[in-house]
Amino acid sequence: MALKLIINMPIRNVARSTAFWQALGYAFDARYASDSVCSLILGDDMIAMLHEN
């Protein structure tokens, strides 16, 4: 059985956080994105859901 780790992280600004993590070389899953939420891919089975607080 494959396990996935999903972490919810409150942030202040999705656009700024997305730009920061992309500059570090991380990718995002566009299927789980909106104006106030984005899905940061940390590994094969690790995702951080960044959501505006």
C-alpha positions in Angstrom: 0.0 0.0 0.0 1.4 3.4 -1.1 1.2 6.2 1.5 1.1 9.9 0.7 2.1 12.6 3.0 0.0 15.8 2.6 1.0 18.8 4.7 -1.3 21.9 5.1 0.7 25.1 5.4 -1.0 28.5 5.9 0.7 31.3 3.9 0.0 35.0 3.4 0.3 35.3 -0.4 0.0 32.4 -2.9 1.6 34.2 -5.8 4.7 35.2 -3.8 5.0 31.8 -2.2 4.7 30.1 -5.6 7.4 32.3 -7.1 9.7 31.6 -4.2 9.4 27.8 -4.4 9.6 27.8 -8.2 12.9 29.8 -7.9 14.2 27.0 -5.7 13.4 24.5 -8.4 10.2 23.0 -7.0 7.1 22.2 -9.1 3.4 22.6 -8.5 0.4 20.4 -9.4 -2.0 22.6 -11.3 -4.9 20.2 -10.7 -5.1 21.4 -7.1 -4.6 25.1 -7.6 -6.8 28.2 -7.2 -6.4 31.9 -6.3 -6.0 30.9 -2.6 -4.4 27.4 -2.7 -1.5 25.7 -4.5 -0.1 22.2 -4.3 3.7 22.1 -3.8 5.3 18.8 -4.9 8.0 17.9 -2.4 8.6 14.3 -3.6 6.9 11.3 -5.2 4.6 10.9 -2.3 4.9 14.2 -0.4 2.8 17.3 -1.1 2.4 20.6 0.7 -0.9 22.3 0.3 -0.2 26.0 0.6 -3.3 28.0 1.4 -3.9 31.6 2.2 -4.7 32.2 5.9 
